Structures are given as C-alpha cells and as structure tokens.
C-alpha cells in the first residue's frame, strides 16, 4: 500500500477534528480539502518518515497556519459572525489544537508536538491553558440523551465537574423530545443508538426544529457518520471516551455557541 493510500482511513477523523477546531462543518471540511489539494499538488509536503496519521495531521496544521487559522466566512455563510472570530483571537489557537489532538484524537504528547511543531515540554503547558479556557466558559444547562445508565452517569459527572447544570436526561427519542423542549438546554449530549432502537440523530433533529443549541454526538462507530455522503455532526465523540475528550468537545461547542 502506498503512503498516500494509507492516509484514506484517517481522513474521516481528520474531518471530525477540523470541524471541532473550527466549530463548523463547512469551514472544517474546507481546511481538510485545502490540505489534500496541497498533497496532490506536491507530494513532498507529506513527511513520509512519520506514521501516516501523524503526517496527515501535520500537513493539515501547516495549511491551517498558512491560512492564518481564521474561519472562512465565504464557506460559513450564516454560521458564524464577528463574535466567534473575536473569541478565536483571544484564545491562542495552538492551545485548543493541543488539547483536541491529545484528548479527542488520542495522539500522544510526542505525536501532538510533532504535528504542531512545538517541543514535547510545551504540550502539557498548552493543554493546561486550554483547560483553563474551558473552565472559564459561561455555564449552561446540558441535556443528556443516553440509554446506558453507567455512561449517562459518567456524562453527568463530567458535565457537573465543569460547573454546568443537568437540564434533564432521556433514554429514547420520544423521551428526549418530550423532556428537552420544555428544558430548553444550552447544550445536548446525544448517543446515536437509543434503548428502543430509536435514533439519537432523529431525536436531535426534532428538538432543533423548535430550539437551537449546540449538539455533541457520542457513538462507538464514528466512521458510520463520517462518510461524506450526507450532512454530518460538527462535534462527534467516540465511545469509549475519556473525560478530557468530552470536556474538550463541550468547551469547543460552547465556545462557538
């Protein structure tokens, strides 16, 4: 298998990462396309001495940095405004990148350092800074759609550790719609497959018809939602998850909300 072909399995997860970083499906996908176009135009931009996944994310960040790490309004019409862009300037992008790489994408500190072009020692400092920014985010109420009691309890604990309130909880689509709308949550955490084989995605679609808020989906099979064949989640966490991954996703979602 050629090095370029080795990149294929990692592309859906790079798209997930790019969306979480930019707070937008359109903007995230645009940055990924730019990285792939750079690789097609000049194969030397891919460092083949590195593992394929590390090389791909490193290339993405090279393209991101060359673009100034700004949201592209042309690709985000109607999704973002001057407010989120202003917050991006106040929060050093590299700190958010370090936390998302290690917490959500499960890169080691050494791999994250290679991707970002910083020293190994700086990674811990950067992730600590990002966690401080997450802790400073305005508090909200969070609705949890999850049919497994242990996982739901873990999510409640993580949410409450960040200082947020629990707006409610549901195990099925019907429960979610009935309980979430009166609660008017500031954020929804939603499993994909629910207790009665109903869909967390369908539940969220119904909720968003009447109430707008950011949504983080949680699934054991993220590749099923990252096919590029239909609208996809901006924020997606893989089961089993680490608390830091959930915290990072919550921080990003509320940052852009």
Secondary structure, 3 states (H helix, E strand, C coil): CCHHHHHHHHHHHHHHHHHHHHCCHHHHHHHHHHHHHHHHHCHHHCCCCCCHHHHHHHHHHHHHHHCCCCCCHHHCCCCCCHHHHHHHHHCCHHHHHHHHHHHHCCCCHHHHHHHHCCCHHHHHHHHHHHHHHHHCCCCCEEEEECCCHHHHHHHHHHHHHCCCEEEEEECCHHHHHHHHHHHCCCEEEEECECCCCCEHHHHHHHHHHHCCCEEEEEECCHHHCCCCCCCCCCEEEECCCCHHHHHHHHHHHHHHC
